[in-house]
């Protein structure tokens, strides 16, 4: 058996190429939209991708299964479990084979058995892999978002991200029962999860690329003995805020993602066109560092630094129905930013401006904005009526400890909650270390709220200085 793991750091997402060296047949499980990597890897291993499948309708990235099957002529296999609301709308059109619990896919001398593992989503499947050339016992399980290293797939996304009301407790109950089935698997079985640390599909994902069923029975909090009701309470507690784009991902992946036809390479635009670009309603994302942006930015732009979390942070704010441009330090940065947006289905990138466009803005007799940086020692405490402190961290961070008198608005919720922010006073934004609040500051400034300052060092510095804290 030939085994290749692919990991996208920006999405904290894993996919797998599994092939039979005797027959050259291969299957790809949970491909993302960068499909050329699988085609190139298969060619390097002298494999032919005969089958492509997804464990479930993903909420955090656009599946590449449909396009990969189209490009390679592979047979597309999709879940038929979960009921009518959880069927792939394009399955019949694309000639997909529908999978049920107990089905098998023959990949040369490799058998891939289908397990229905609902809870994270109703249609979720896991794939039990047996290399029959070596043994009649399975070697591993591609678990998707069912079981991770150290965690399990959160059962609340249908309600909190996809707006299926009153479903999270029922989903948690179903997940508890699916985990009973997982516990019955042999301890030696390798675990190949669909995500790693940093994914919003769980709350405590480990950074190890893989594990074993036996180790997870020992170390995974969700597999410790407890009652069903106790599990439900614990699995729903402390889950991170799901990005708003998750609902769009569910829709896109259910209806069928459009063909990308190669990763995007947006053209460079003349810096003189920046004013007109902003005026016509295009969202301009400044991908420079928060420090560079704070020192001088073009009014009306949004700062999302090009980091590992770029797609996650941008996904909170970028609309799916409007064009997007970048300000970037290089063409490589611009192309990477466009790729990261494409991975979550944001395909309307029309171009990019070099960082020199910011300097050109000044030479055209225009004024740059600045984000003032505030030190903890400069915040009056107790907080007076002369200042507003906005905490943009997640709910679990807030509950762990927060500044008395601060207002809690998670970063991604700022555009929808502008009316909740008092006016007429300086606004101090903070997160844990200063990066998310810098993005949040640019959101407020872009909305026309001018007197905004960023707390350098964030809550971590507040805590380090021994300032008062409330814990919920």
C-alpha positions in Angstrom: 0.0 0.0 0.0 1.2 3.5 -0.9 0.1 6.2 1.5 0.5 9.9 1.1 -0.8 12.6 3.5 -1.4 16.2 2.4 -1.7 19.0 4.9 -2.9 22.5 4.2 -1.6 24.6 7.1 -4.0 27.5 6.4 -7.0 25.3 6.7 -5.3 22.9 9.2 -6.8 20.2 6.9 -5.5 16.8 5.9 -6.3 14.7 2.9 -5.0 11.3 1.8 -3.9 9.5 -1.3 -4.0 5.7 -0.8 -2.8 3.5 -3.6 -2.1 -0.1 -4.5 1.4 -0.6 -5.9 0.4 -3.9 -7.5 -2.4 -2.5 -9.6 -1.5 1.2 -9.6 -5.1 2.1 -8.5 -5.5 4.9 -6.0 -8.2 6.7 -4.0 -8.1 10.3 -2.7 -10.0 11.0 0.5 -11.1 14.6 1.3 -9.2 16.5 -1.4 -9.2 20.3 -1.2 -9.4 22.6 -4.1 -5.7 22.5 -4.9 -6.2 19.4 -7.0 -3.0 19.5 -9.0 -1.1 18.3 -5.9 -2.9 15.0 -5.9 -2.4 14.5 -9.6 1.3 15.2 -9.4 1.8 12.9 -6.3 -0.1 10.1 -8.1 2.1 10.5 -11.2 5.2 10.5 -9.1 4.1 7.2 -7.5 3.0 5.8 -10.9 -0.6 5.6 -9.6 -3.9 6.2 -11.4 -6.5 8.0 -9.3 -9.5 5.7 -9.9 -11.7 6.9 -6.9 -12.3 10.2 -5.2 -14.5 10.6 -2.1 -15.4 13.0 0.8 -16.1 12.0 4.4 -18.9 14.6 4.6 -20.2 17.9 3.3 -17.4 20.2 4.6 -18.1 23.5 6.4 -14.6 24.9 6.4 -13.2 24.6 2.9 -14.4 23.9 -0.6 -14.1 20.3 -1.6 -11.9 19.4 -4.6 -13.5 16.0 -5.0 -15.8 17.0 -7.9 -13.0 18.7 -9.9 -10.4 16.0 -9.2 -12.8 13.3 -10.4 -13.6 15.4 -13.5 -9.9 15.9 -14.3 -8.8 12.3 -13.8 -11.9 10.4 -14.9 -12.1 8.9 -11.4 -15.3 7.5 -10.0 -16.8 9.9 -7.5 -18.2 8.3 -4.3 -20.4 10.3 -2.0 -22.4 9.7 1.2 -26.0 8.7 0.8 -26.5 8.7 4.6 -28.1 11.4 6.8 -31.5 11.8 5.3 -32.9 13.9 2.4 -31.5 17.3 3.6 -28.0 15.9 3.6 -27.7 14.6 0.1 -25.3 16.0 -2.5 -27.4 17.9 -5.0 -24.9 17.2 -7.9 -24.5 13.5 -7.3 -26.8 12.3 -10.0 -25.5 14.8 -12.5 -21.9 13.8 -11.9 -22.7 10.1 -12.0 -21.5 9.6 -8.4 -21.8 6.3 -6.6 -23.7 6.7 -3.4 -22.3 5.2 -0.3 -24.1 3.6 2.6 -22.8 2.1 5.9 -21.3 -1.3 5.1 -20.3 -0.6 1.5 -16.8 -1.2 0.2 -14.6 0.3 -2.4 -12.0 -1.9 -4.1 -8.8 -0.1 -4.8 -6.7 -2.9 -6.3 -5.8 -5.2 -3.4 -6.9 -2.5 -0.9 -10.4 -2.6 0.6 -12.0 0.6 1.8 -15.0 -0.1 4.1 -17.6 2.5 4.7 -18.7 3.4 8.2 -21.5 5.8 8.9 -20.3 8.0 11.8 -22.9 10.8 12.3 -22.7 13.4 15.0 -20.5 16.1 13.5 -22.8 16.0 10.5 -25.7 13.6 9.8 -24.1 12.2 6.6 -20.6 11.8 7.9 -18.6 8.7 6.8 -15.3 7.2 8.0 -13.2 4.8 5.9 -11.7 1.7 7.2 -8.7 0.7 5.1 -7.4 -2.9 4.7 -4.3 -3.7 2.8 -5.3 -7.3 1.8 -1.8 -7.9 0.3 -0.5 -7.8 3.8 -3.3 -8.9 6.1 -7.1 -9.4 6.3 -7.1 -7.0 9.2 -7.6 -3.2 8.7 -4.5 -1.0 9.0 -6.1 2.4 9.6 -9.2 4.6 9.5 -9.6 7.9 7.7 -11.8 9.5 10.2 -12.5 12.9 8.6 -14.1 15.2 11.2 -15.4 12.3 13.4 -12.4 11.7 15.6 -9.3 13.9 15.7 -6.1 13.5 17.6 -7.2 14.4 21.1 -10.7 15.6 20.2 -13.9 14.9 18.2 -15.7 16.8 15.5 -18.0 19.4 17.1 -21.7 18.7 16.9 -22.9 22.3 17.2 -22.0 23.6 13.7 -25.3 22.8 12.1 -27.0 25.1 14.6 -24.3 27.8 15.2 -23.0 28.1 11.6 -25.6 26.6 9.3 -28.7 27.9 11.2 -30.4 24.5 11.8 -32.1 25.5 15.0 -32.2 23.2 18.0 -30.0 20.5 16.5 -26.8 20.7 18.6 -27.9 18.6 21.5 -29.4 15.9 19.3 -26.2 15.9 17.2 -24.1 15.5 20.4 -26.3 12.6 21.4 -25.8 10.9 18.0 -22.0 11.6 18.2 -21.9 9.9 21.6 -23.4 6.7 20.1 -21.0 6.9 17.1 -18.1 7.0 19.5 -19.3 3.8 21.1 -18.7 2.2 17.7 -15.3 3.7 17.5 -14.3 2.2 20.9 -15.1 -1.2 19.5 -12.3 -0.8 16.8 -9.0 -2.6 17.5 -6.4 -0.6 19.4 -3.7 -1.1 16.8 -5.6 0.7 14.1 -4.0 3.9 12.8 -6.1 7.0 13.0 -5.8 9.4 10.0 -7.9 12.5 10.9 -9.2 15.2 8.6 -7.9 18.2 10.6 -5.1 19.2 13.0 -4.5 21.9 15.6 -5.9 25.3 14.6 -9.1 24.0 12.9 -12.4 25.4 14.1 -14.0 22.0 13.6 -13.2 21.1 17.2 -11.9 22.8 20.4 -8.8 20.8 21.4 -7.3 19.3 18.3 -3.8 17.9 18.7 -0.9 18.8 16.5 0.3 15.2 15.9 -0.4 14.2 12.3 -1.9 10.8 13.2 -2.5 8.5 16.2 -4.0 5.1 16.9 -7.4 4.1 18.1 -5.8 2.6 21.3 -4.0 5.8 22.1 -7.1 7.9 21.6 -9.0 5.6 24.0 -6.4 6.6 26.6 -5.7 10.2 25.8 -8.8 11.7 24.0 -11.0 13.5 26.4 -14.1 12.6 24.4 -13.5 8.8 24.8 -13.2 8.8 28.6 -16.0 7.0 30.3 -19.0 9.2 31.1 -22.7 9.3 30.8 -24.4 10.5 27.7 -25.7 13.6 29.3 -22.3 14.5 30.8 -20.7 14.0 27.3 -23.3 16.3 25.7 -22.6 19.1 28.2 -18.8 18.8 27.8 -18.7 18.5 24.0 -20.8 21.6 23.6 -18.9 23.7 26.1 -16.1 25.9 25.0 -16.4 25.5 21.3 -14.7 28.3 19.3 -16.8 30.8 17.4 -17.5 29.3 13.9 -16.6 31.7 11.1 -19.5 33.1 9.2 -18.3 31.6 5.9 -19.0 28.1 7.3 -22.6 28.4 6.2 -21.6 29.3 2.7 -19.2 26.3 2.6 -22.0 23.9 3.5 -24.1 25.4 0.7 -21.3 25.4 -1.9 -20.2 21.8 -1.1 -23.7 20.5 -1.1 -24.7 22.1 -4.4 -21.3 21.4 -6.0 -18.3 23.7 -6.2 -17.6 25.3 -9.5 -14.5 24.1 -11.3 -11.5 26.2 -10.4 -9.5 25.3 -13.5 -6.2 26.0 -11.8 -5.1 28.2 -8.9 -5.8 31.9 -9.4 -3.1 34.4 -10.4 -4.6 37.8 -10.3 -3.0 40.6 -12.3 -1.1 43.5 -10.8 -2.9 46.8 -11.1 -1.6 50.3 -11.4 -1.4 52.1 -8.0 -3.2 55.1 -9.5 -6.3 52.9 -9.9 -6.7 52.3 -6.2 -9.0 55.2 -5.5 -11.4 54.2 -8.3 -11.3 50.6 -7.1 -12.4 51.6 -3.6 -15.0 54.0 -5.0 -16.7 51.3 -7.1 -17.3 49.1 -4.0 -14.5 46.6 -4.4 -13.2 45.3 -1.1 -9.5 46.0 -0.9 -7.6 43.8 1.6 -4.2 45.1 2.8 -2.2 41.9 3.4 0.8 43.7 4.9 1.7 43.2 8.6 -0.4 44.9 11.3 2.6 47.1 12.2 3.0 48.3 8.6 -0.8 48.9 8.3 -0.9 50.7 11.6 1.9 53.1 10.5 0.0 54.2 7.4 -3.0 52.7 5.6 -5.3 53.8 2.7 -8.7 54.7 4.2 -11.4 52.2 3.3 -9.1 49.2 3.1 -9.3 46.2 5.5 -6.2 44.8 7.1 -5.9 41.0 7.1 -2.2 40.1 7.3 -1.0 37.2 5.1 -0.4 34.6 7.8 -1.4 31.0 8.4 -4.8 32.2 9.5 -5.4 34.4 6.5 -8.3 32.4 5.0 -10.0 31.9 8.4 -9.8 35.6 9.3 -10.7 36.8 5.8 -13.6 34.5 5.7 -15.3 36.4 8.4 -15.4 39.6 6.4 -15.2 38.9 2.6 -18.6 38.8 0.8 -19.2 36.0 -1.7 -21.0 38.3 -4.1 -18.5 41.2 -4.5 -15.0 41.7 -6.1 -11.9 41.7 -4.0 -8.4 43.2 -4.5 -5.3 43.0 -2.5 -2.5 45.3 -1.4 0.6 43.0 -1.3 4.3 43.1 -0.9 4.9 40.9 -3.9 3.2 38.9 -6.6 3.9 35.7 -4.7 2.1 37.2 -1.7 -0.8 38.2 -3.9 -1.1 34.8 -5.6 -0.9 33.1 -2.2 -3.7 35.3 -0.8 -5.8 34.5 -3.9 -5.2 30.8 -3.4 -6.2 31.0 0.2 -9.5 32.7 -0.6 -10.2 30.2 -3.4 -9.8 27.4 -0.9 -13.0 28.8 0.9 -14.8 29.6 -2.4 -14.0 33.3 -2.7 -13.2 33.4 -6.4 -13.9 37.0 -7.3 -10.3 38.4 -6.9 -9.8 40.9 -9.7 -6.2 42.0 -9.1 -3.7 43.3 -6.6 -1.8 46.5 -5.9 1.9 46.6 -4.9 2.7 48.1 -1.5 4.0 51.1 -3.2 0.4 52.1 -3.9 0.2 53.2 -0.3 3.1 55.6 -0.9 1.5 56.7 -4.1 -1.6 57.6 -2.2 0.3 60.3 -0.3 2.0 61.7 -3.4 -1.5 62.2 -4.8 -2.1 64.7 -1.9 -4.3 62.2 0.0 -3.9 61.4 3.6 -3.1 58.0 5.1 -4.8 56.7 8.2 -3.0 55.4 11.3 -3.9 52.9 14.0 -2.7 54.3 17.3 -1.0 51.7 19.6 -1.8 51.9 23.3 0.1 50.4 26.1 -1.6 48.8 29.1 -0.2 51.4 31.4 -2.1 54.1 29.5 -5.6 52.6 30.1 -7.3 54.3 33.1 -8.6 51.7 35.6 -11.2 51.3 36.8 -12.4 52.0 33.2 -13.9 55.4 33.2 -16.8 56.7 31.1 -14.2 58.4 28.9 -13.0 55.1 27.2 -14.6 52.0 25.6 -12.7 48.7 25.7 -13.7 46.1 23.1 -12.6 42.5 23.7 -12.6 40.7 20.3 -11.5 37.2 21.6 -13.6 34.0 21.5 -16.2 33.3 24.1 -14.1 30.7 25.8 -11.2 33.2 26.1 -13.6 35.8 27.6 -14.9 33.3 30.1 -11.4 32.3 31.2 -10.7 35.9 32.1 -11.5 39.5 30.9 -11.0 43.1 31.7 -13.7 44.4 34.1 -16.0 46.8 32.2 -14.9 45.6 28.7 -17.5 44.9 26.0 -17.3 41.5 24.4 -17.7 41.3 20.6 -15.8 38.5 18.9 -13.7 39.8 16.0 -15.8 38.2 13.3 -19.0 39.6 14.7 -17.9 43.3 14.6 -19.5 44.2 11.2 -22.9 43.0 12.5 -22.6 44.6 15.9 -21.4 48.1 15.0 -24.6 49.5 16.6 -23.5 48.0 20.0 -20.4 50.1 20.1 -20.8 53.4 22.0 -19.8 56.5 20.1 -18.2 59.7 21.2 -15.4 58.2 23.2 -12.0 56.6 22.3 -12.3 52.9 21.5 -9.6 50.5 22.6 -9.5 47.2 20.9 -7.8 44.1 22.4 -7.5 40.4 21.9 -5.1 37.9 23.5 -1.9 39.2 21.9 -2.8 42.0 19.6 -3.2 40.5 16.1 -6.9 39.9 16.0 -7.7 43.3 17.6 -5.5 45.0 14.9 -7.7 43.4 12.3 -10.8 44.5 14.3 -9.5 48.0 14.5 -9.3 48.1 10.7 -12.9 46.9 10.5 -14.1 49.8 12.7 -12.0 52.3 10.9 -13.3 51.1 7.5 -16.9 51.5 8.9 -16.3 55.2 9.7 -15.5 54.9 13.4 -12.4 57.1 13.7 -11.2 57.2 17.3 -9.8 53.6 17.5 -6.7 52.4 19.3 -5.2 49.0 19.5 -4.0 47.6 22.8 -0.4 46.4 22.2 0.2 43.0 23.7 -3.5 42.5 24.4 -5.0 40.7 27.3 -1.7 38.7 27.8 0.1 41.9 28.6 -2.8 43.1 30.8 -2.5 39.9 32.8 1.3 40.0 32.9 1.1 43.5 34.4 -1.1 42.1 37.2 -4.2 44.1 36.3 -7.6 43.2 37.6 -9.4 40.3 35.9 -12.9 38.9 36.0 -13.4 35.1 35.4 -16.8 33.7 34.5 
